[in-house]
């Protein structure tokens, strides 16, 4: 079986053509992502005066209520002081969430300070429109905001595992949140922090069927900028992230471009919502900010290399892109040779199969002829044994009958023509 090439590694980049349509996308290698991660600065934040003064907001879109208890419990522990906006789509869910919050917050110690509001918003635009229409206006006065949602991926068996990974990376512990707060406090140009990509979804980090839609949105919002396929495509896959409100502001006008999004369930790709997700970091850079990754810190975590390094999603990387296209073309040529060879072998197998089928039929016919001759010999022998021949002519006739059948049998057995 010939494997189809979907991705070509080119140093810090990967040329990905696994999308269902469109030209190849330039994505980041895992190593390049690691170089853009913030460090775990838990031990150094004491010297940052702005650290403890950051006003934190959380926008949590709770379409699915089942995981809400676990998520809110995690947030209460890791982000004890913040302003929270929860959006959901029905009054029934709002009442449930209000009761749940009252119970969970009441169990916290006095040093926890949560103020929260729950709003009902239509089930349109997944979690993106609730963020743009409700989350940003409500939390725009915060210094930094965490955007989460109850993610499910019905089309993927790893959806819930991916969602757990995203939440753990962004707010799974007080250690994670301390490092994130310190990163924003020490870098006034840091506009967004997105979670490092889980390996289980790395094959999804391309433009897919969304580049043309993204171009239309980008041209309408930021005509002074131009999207390029040769620029690296980086976005918060799963649409969960930390941001400064000013860094998200350039994307807010997109809500007016969408008019009324399609009702659920929407397509898995190729919609304005998928395009907006891929334009999140573009908006950050339009606002004059840079962005970084945050990884899941563990006991064995090491500090990210190249601290302070940034990358622009607007800037084309033609050398890497063209190198990838060349390598991809060469790989396809090599595969085509293999395909041609396999097709030739298949054709030979078909010919041999036909020959075997013909031989089988011939042997079957020969077997039947041998059986017929044997029957003739047996019949003549029996006639000789059972009959009394009075004269020599009868004996000669019998001899000729037996000898003729015998010779025919010999010719058949020796594959000679009579």
N, C-alpha and C positions, 0 to 999 in steps of 0.2 A: 504494500500500500504506500502511495506517495503522499507525504505530508505537505500541505499547502503552507507556504511561508506567509505569515501575517505580521511579523515584527522583526526588525533588523536593529541590532545594537550598534551605536556609533559613539563610543566614549560616554560622554555625559548625557547623551540623548538616545532615544529609540524612535525609529520611524515605524509607525503603526498604521497598517492598512486593513485592519480587521473590521472596520466599520462596514455597514451594509451598503454604503454608497459614498461617493465623494473621493477626493484625492487623499493620499496618505497624510497622517497627522504627525507632528513632531512632539513627542512626549519626553518626559524626564526619566532618566534611569534612577534606580533606587539609590545609587550612590550620590547622584546629584541632588536628589531630594534631601538626603541626610546632611549634605553640606549647607542646606538652607534652613535647617531646623534650629530653633532656639535652644539655648543651653538650660540645664537644670541649675538655676542660680539660687537655690534655696538658702545656701549658706552665706550668700553675698548681698542679699536684699536688705540687710539691716542698715546699710549705708545709703539707701535710696530714700530720701525724705518724702518723695511723692508717692511712694508705694502704698502706705496706709491711708492716703487721702483719696485714692481713686474711688469714684462713685460707680458702682457696678449695677448693670441691668441684665435681666434675663427675659428673653422672649421664648416661650415654650408653646408650640402649637400641638394641641392634644386632640387629634382626630380619633385615634384609637385610645380608649381609656384603660385597657387592660394593663399596659406597662407603666401607667402613670404613678402608681404608688411607689414602685421601685425607683423610678427616675427622680421623683420629688424627694424621696428619702436620701438619695445620693447628693442631690443639690443642697439640701439643708445642711448636710455635713461638710461639703467642700466649699460652699459659698454661703456662709452664715449671715452675711450682711449685704443685702441687695434689694433692688426694686424689681418686682416680677410682674410680667404681663403674660397671662395664659389666654390663648384663643382656642375656641372649639366651635363646632358647627350646629349644635342643638342646645335648647334650653335644658333638656334632660341631662345632657353631659355637663353643662355648666353647674347645675345643682349638685351633681355627684362630685365634681372637682372641688366645689366650694366646701362641701362636707369633709372631703378627704383632706384638704389643706388645713381646715380648722383643727382636725384631729392630729395631724402630723406636726403642725407648728406648735400646738399646745404641749406636745411632749418634749420639745426642745428646751434647753437651758435658757436662762435670762440673757446670756451674751449673744443669742441669736436675734437678729433684727431683720425680719422679712416684712415688706409691705407688698401686697399683691392685689391684682385686679384680674377678673375673668370676663372676657368678652365673647359674645357669639358672633361668628362671621360665616358667610356662606361657604359651603364646601366646593370652592372653586379656586384653581390656581395652586393646588397642593399646599405646601407650607410657604411658598415664595410670596404669593400675593398677600396672605395674612401678615408676613414680615414687612412688606413694603407699605401696605395700607394701614396696618394697626401697630405693628411692633416699632418701626422706626419713629413715627410721630409721637408715640407715647414715651419712648425711651431716648429721644434725641438729646436730652440734657445730661445723660449719663456719660461718663468718661469712656467706658468700654461696655460692650453688650455681648452676651452669649446667646446665640440662636440655636435652639434644639427643637426637635419634633419627634413624635412617636412614629418612627420610620418602619414601614413594612414593605417588602418587595414580593408580591404574590408570584411574580414570574421567576423568582430566584429562590433556591433552597437555602441560600446563605444570608438572606435578608436580615433576619433577626440577629444573627451573629455579627454581621457587619454593623448594625445599629448599636449593639453593645460596645463594639470596639470604638466607634466614633464618640460615644458618650464618655467612655472611660478615658479616652485620649484628651478630651476637652475639659472634663470636669469630674473625672472619676475619683479624685482624692484631693485633699487640701494641698498636697505637694504639687500636683499638676497645676492647680489654680494659683498657687504662690508664684510658681515659675512664670506663668502666663502674665500675671499682674506685673511682675518685675520686668518682663520683656517690654511691656507697653510703657512702664514708668521710666525705663532707661533709654527708650528710643521714641522720641516724639514724632518721628516719621513713620513709625510702624502703624499701618492702618488695619491690617487683617492678619489673623493667625488661623491657618487651616490645618486639619489633622493630617499627619503623614498617612500615606495610602496603605491600606491593608492589602497584602499580596493577593488575596482572593478576588479583588476587584480591579487589579492593575490592567487587565485586558479591556476594561471599559473606559480607560482614560484617554479617549480620542474625540475628535469632532463628531464622528458618526454621521448621522443624517442632519446635523444641526448647523453646519457652517453657513449655508445660504440664509437661513433664518436669522442667525446671529449677525450676519452682515447687514441685513435690512434694519435690525434693531440698532446696531452700532451706528450706521449711517444717519439714522433719525436722531439718536441721542447725542452723538459726538462726531459730527461731520468733519472735524479737524483731524480725526484719527482714522486709520485704515487698517482693518483686520488683514492678516496675512497667514496663509497656510504654512509659510516658512518660519513663523514665530512659534515658540513653544506653547502648547495648549496646557494650561494649568488651571485647575478650578477645585473648589471644595466638593469633591464627589460625595454625594449624599446630602449636600446642602446643610451642613452644620458647621458653625465657625464662631470665632470671636472677632469683633470689629469695633472700630471707632465710628460713631454715627456719621461723622463728616466723610469717612471713607466710603460709606455705603450711599451717601446722598446722591452721587451722580447716577445711580441706578433707579432712584425713586420714580423718576418720570416715566420709566418703562411701564408702570402699572396703567398709565393712560393709553399706551400704545396697544395693550393687549385687548382692550375692550372687554368682551366676555369670553373667557377661555372655555374650551370644550368641557362638557360634563364628564364626570368620572363614570367608568374608568377610561383614562386617556391612554394613548399609545405609549409604548416603552421607550420610544425615541422619536426624534424628528418633530418636536413641538416647540412652541415659543418658550415654554417653561424650561425645557432642557437647554435651549439656547441661552436663556437668562442665567441659568446655573453656571454655564461656561463663560459668561461675561462678568462674573462677580469680581474677579481680580482685575479685569480691565477697568471696571468702574473705580476700584481702589486707586489704580495708577492715574486715572483721569483726575481724581481728587487731589493728586499731589503726594500720595502716600506709597509706601512699599509694603510688601507682604512677606510672611515667613511661614514655615511649617512648625508644628509642634508634634513631637512623638510621645509615645507612652513611656514615661520614666519608670525604670525598675531599679532594684538594688544594684544591678550591674551596669546601669546606664553610664555612658561616657559622654563628655561634652561634645557638642557639635563642632566640626572643624570649620575653618574659614568664617569665624564669627563676624557678623556685620555684612557679609556678602549678600547681594541682592540680584534679582533677575527680573527682566521686564517681559511681560506677555505680549507687548506690542512690538518688540524689536525682532525683526526677522533674523534667522540664523542660516543664511543661504548655504554656507559651506557645509554645515552639518546636514542640512536637508538634501542637498544635491549629492553628497556622499552617500547618504542613505538610499536615495533613489537609484544611484548607480549600483550599490551593493544589492539592492532588492532586484534590479533587473538581471544582474549576474546570477543571483540565486534562482530566479525564475528560468533563466536559460539552462542552468544545470538541471533543474527539475524537468524541463521540457525534454532534454536528452533522455532522462530516466523514463519519462512518460512514453516517448517514442519507442524506447527499447522494450518497455512492457507491452506496448501495443503490438510490436513485431512478434514478441513471444506469444501473445494471445492469438495472433493470426496463425502462427505455426501450430499452436495447440488445436485450433479449430480444424486446420487441414489434417493433422494427425488423427484427430477424433473422427473426421469423416472417413479417412482411410481405414481406421479400425472398424468403423461401422460397416463399410463395404466388405472388408475381409470377413467380418463376423457373418454377414449374410451369405458370402460365398462358401464359407465353411459349413454353414447350415445346409446350403444346397448340396454340397459334397457329401455331407453326412447322410442326407436323405437318399442320394444316389447309391452310396455304399450299402445302405440298408436294402434298397430295391434289388441290387445285384446279389447281395447275400441271400435275399429271399428267393431269387431265381435259381441260384445254385442249390439252395436247400430243396426247392421244389423238384428240380431235375434229379438230384441225388435220390430223393424219396421215390420218384417215379421209376428210376432204375432198380431200386431195391424191391419195389412192390410189383414190378412187371416182368414178364418172361418174354424175352426177345427171340423170335423164331428164326430170324435170318440176319445176315450180316448187314443189310441196308439199315435195318432199325438200329443196330449197334452204332454204325457210323453216324447216323443222324443224331443219336443221343450224345455221342462224343463231341460232335460239332457244337451242339447246344451248350454243353458244359464248358468246352474249351473257349467258346466265344464269350460267355459270361465271365470266365476266369480272366481272360485277357483284358476285358473291359475294366474289371476290378483292379488289375495291376496298373493299367494306364491311369486310372483315377488316383490311385494311391501314390503314384510317382509323379503326379501333376503334369503328365504328358498328354498332348491332344491325341484323340483316336485317329 
